[in-house]
Amino acid sequence: MVMATFVNGQHKTDYGHIFLTTDNVLYDKERIEKTPSRDDGISKEDERDIRILGCEMIQSAGLLLQLPQVAMATAQILFHRFYVSKSLVVHNFEHLAMACIFLAAKVEEYPRRVRDVINVFYHIDQVRQKADPIQVMGFTGQMYFKQKNDVIKAERWLLKRSVYTASINPT
């Protein structure tokens, strides 16, 4: 039985012994407005556009990789949380988008091979550039190994950045 109540002006929903509330937000408005990307000279509009493009790429890749929506949403959350504290100037958004979908697929227990993630993003890039004909990336070439290293390095950035916040309240 689900019950919704208001406590101290906050909406709380009771799912058995789990309470969902909005009084424990991760970032305040000031932190969201003043990102390292803005400090590095990227305008608010450009940052928004790059973030939107990254999320669109994650969504397209997730569909091509046949991932459930929850994995794509997790990847997009990872993407946004990372750029709250890191700059788009320093960290390539395409590498990070690949790492986010790669990590989110593992977290949500729908793992995909890094090779498949790279190939899907390569395909998305070719479609965006209207390449004719669309090629498949070779998996023995220098370009593939560089991409693979970049994705793995970006995955480490994500993990190092501690993008997960765990909160346990014993009751």
KACOR-V990817 format. One record per residue. N is the residue number from 1. RES is the residue in one small letter. PSI is psi in whole degrees, 0 to 359 (999 if undefined). OMEGA is omega in degrees with one decimal (NA if undefined). Layout:
N:RES:PSI:OMEGA  N:RES:PSI:OMEGA
This chain:
1:m:129:-179.3  2:v:131:178.9  3:m:133:176.3  4:a:135:179.4  5:t:167:173.8  6:f:126:178.6  7:v:121:-178.0  8:n:39:178.8  9:g:0:-180.0  10:q:138:176.1  11:h:126:177.5  12:k:139:177.7  13:t:131:-178.1  14:d:114:174.0  15:y:76:-175.2  16:g:251:179.3  17:h:14:179.9  18:i:128:177.4  19:f:127:174.7  20:l:130:-177.7  21:t:162:178.5  22:t:11:-177.9  23:d:12:177.2  24:n:53:-179.3  25:v:151:-177.8  26:l:320:-175.7  27:y:139:175.5  28:d:167:-175.3  29:k:322:-179.6  30:e:318:-179.7  31:r:324:179.0  32:i:323:-178.9  33:e:328:-176.4  34:k:85:-178.6  35:t:161:175.6  36:p:330:177.8  37:s:320:178.0  38:r:323:176.8  39:d:331:179.3  40:d:8:172.5  41:g:5:177.5  42:i:131:-179.2  43:s:161:179.4  44:k:318:-178.6  45:e:317:178.9  46:d:319:178.3  47:e:316:178.3  48:r:315:-178.8  49:d:319:179.3  50:i:320:177.7  51:r:319:177.6  52:i:315:179.2  53:l:317:177.8  54:g:317:179.3  55:c:324:176.1  56:e:320:177.3  57:m:318:177.6  58:i:316:-179.8  59:q:314:179.1  60:s:316:179.7  61:a:319:178.8  62:g:320:177.6  63:l:316:179.6  64:l:329:177.9  65:l:359:-179.9  66:q:45:177.0  67:l:152:174.9  68:p:159:-177.2  69:q:327:-179.0  70:v:324:178.3  71:a:320:178.7  72:m:320:178.3  73:a:319:177.4  74:t:316:178.7  75:a:319:-179.8  76:q:324:176.3  77:i:316:177.0  78:l:317:-179.3  79:f:310:-178.4  80:h:319:179.9  81:r:323:179.8  82:f:315:-175.3  83:y:359:170.2  84:v:329:-176.3  85:s:356:178.9  86:k:157:-174.1  87:s:141:172.9  88:l:336:179.3  89:v:323:-175.8  90:v:321:-174.1  91:h:118:-178.4  92:n:125:-174.8  93:f:331:179.3  94:e:318:176.6  95:h:319:-179.3  96:l:321:178.0  97:a:318:177.2  98:m:316:-179.6  99:a:323:-179.8  100:c:315:-179.8  101:i:324:178.4  102:f:312:-179.5  103:l:317:-179.2  104:a:323:177.8  105:a:321:177.7  106:k:316:-178.5  107:v:318:-178.0  108:e:8:176.0  109:e:39:171.4  110:y:57:-171.4  111:p:145:174.8  112:r:153:178.0  113:r:145:178.7  114:v:326:178.0  115:r:318:179.8  116:d:319:178.8  117:v:314:-179.9  118:i:315:-179.1  119:n:320:179.0  120:v:315:178.7  121:f:325:175.3  122:y:318:177.5  123:h:314:179.3  124:i:318:179.0  125:d:318:178.6  126:q:321:178.1  127:v:318:178.3  128:r:323:-179.2  129:q:2:179.9  130:k:45:179.1  131:a:140:178.6  132:d:119:-5.0  133:p:162:178.2  134:i:128:-177.4  135:q:157:170.9  136:v:136:-179.6  137:m:136:175.3  138:g:142:-175.7  139:f:13:176.6  140:t:355:-175.7  141:g:169:-179.4  142:q:323:-178.4  143:m:317:179.3  144:y:313:-177.7  145:f:325:175.9  146:k:315:178.5  147:q:316:-179.2  148:k:315:178.1  149:n:321:179.0  150:d:320:179.3  151:v:316:-179.8  152:i:321:176.9  153:k:319:178.6  154:a:325:176.2  155:e:320:176.9  156:r:321:176.2  157:w:315:-179.9  158:l:312:-178.1  159:l:320:178.9  160:k:325:-177.9  161:r:352:179.8  162:s:60:-176.4  163:v:349:178.5  164:y:136:175.7  165:t:120:178.8  166:a:136:178.6  167:s:122:-179.1  168:i:122:177.9  169:n:106:179.1  170:p:132:178.8  171:t:999:NA
